[in-house]
């Protein structure tokens, strides 16, 4: 090797190589530093979690473990008459187990959770009360509708019978307009007014006849049929006299015949 050639171990070569830092080498170096930093953090995080878990386990174990007989506090209680496994108090009616310790987990203030719970319970009670009222109202409305249907059916049946029996006796006018059927009353009005009823008049008449459908009108018509014609719409019989009708009929109303 000639003197002009640089020795690879010479001082100048080493100096030049020191400043030769390629991008790839720089990236790898930073990556190694980051990995080392992460590894330093991991034990710290795990240590915090393990300490928290250890604290919880220790607390639960302590709360679930009864005080031993060797404990000075227990010995003091024993001198005062306490016996392990027995209830507190002279009458032995006190608690047997100690009051449990509830560790607060949230960040809300003292009493906040119980306050929110009270509000929730009150809202639930209001909902249940409203639902109960709605159910009762629905039952009442349903019962009223069923009763109205029965009244409508009985009244129409009584009107047809009254009409027929009155015609047999040559009675030209009903005692009350609702004693006869709607169709017959409309024909009578048409003949009296000598005109053809239009749709407006017919609709108005229908509304008027709807107002006739009441228990009071039904009972009035029933009494008329029994007193005038000795007839019971539920038994579907005509008595020889009022006494004969009373002896063979359980009563004038539907409720008197429902148990038959």
C-alpha positions, 0 to 999 in steps of 0.5 A, a space after each residue: 500500500 502506497 503512502 498516498 493511499 489513506 489508511 482506513 484506520 487513519 484519523 481523517 477517515 474516522 473523523 469523516 465517518 463520524 459525520 456520515 449520518 444517513 436518513 435511514 440511520 437517523 430514523 432507526 435511531 429515533 425509533 429505538 428511542 421511542 421504543 425505549 420510552 414506551 417501555 419505560 412508561 408501561 411498567 408505570 401504568 401497569 403499576 398504577 392499575 395493579 395498585 388500584 386493583 390491589 387496593 380494591 381487593 384488600 378493602 373487600 377482603 377486609 370488609 368481608 373478614 370478621 374481627 378475630 378474637 385476638 383483636 383488642 377492639 373485639 376483646 373490649 366488646 366481649 367485656 361489654 357482653 358482646 358474643 360473636 354471632 349474637 345480635 346487639 342489644 339487651 333484647 337481642 333484637 338488634 342487627 346481627 351483621 354490621 352495616 355494609 360499607 358502600 364506596 362512592 364511585 362517582 364524582 357527584 356530590 353527597 346526596 346527589 345520587 339519592 336526590 336523582 333517584 327520588 326524582 326518578 321514582 316520583 316520575 315513575 309513580 306519576 306515570 303509573 298513576 296516569 296509566 291507572 287513570 287511563 285504564 280506569 277511564 277506558 274501562 268506564 268508557 267501554 262499559 258505558 258503550 256496552 250499556 248504550 248498545 243494550 239500551 239502543 237494542 232494547 228501545 228499538 225492540 220495545 218501539 216495534 212492539 209498542 207500534 204493533 200493539 197500538 195499531 191493534 188498538 187503533 191508536 193513531 198517535 204515539 203517547 210519546 214520539 219515541 214510543 214508535 220507530 224512527 221509520 214510522 215517525 218519519 212517514 207521519 211527518 212526511 204525510 203531515 207536511 205533504 212534502 218529500 224529505 230531503 237529505 238535510 231533513 233526514 239527517 236532522 231527524 236522525 240526530 233527533 232520534 239519537 237523543 231519544 236513546 236513553 235509559 229513562 226513555 226505555 224505562 218509560 216505554 217499558 212501563 207503558 207496555 206493561 200497564 197498557 198492553 200487559 206485555 213484557 219485552 224480555 219475557 215476550 209474553 202478554 199477561 191476562 191481567 196485571 197480576 198474571 203478568 207480575 206472577 209470571 214475570 220476574 221484573 220489568 227490566 233487563 237486570 231482572 231477567 239476566 239470571 234466567 
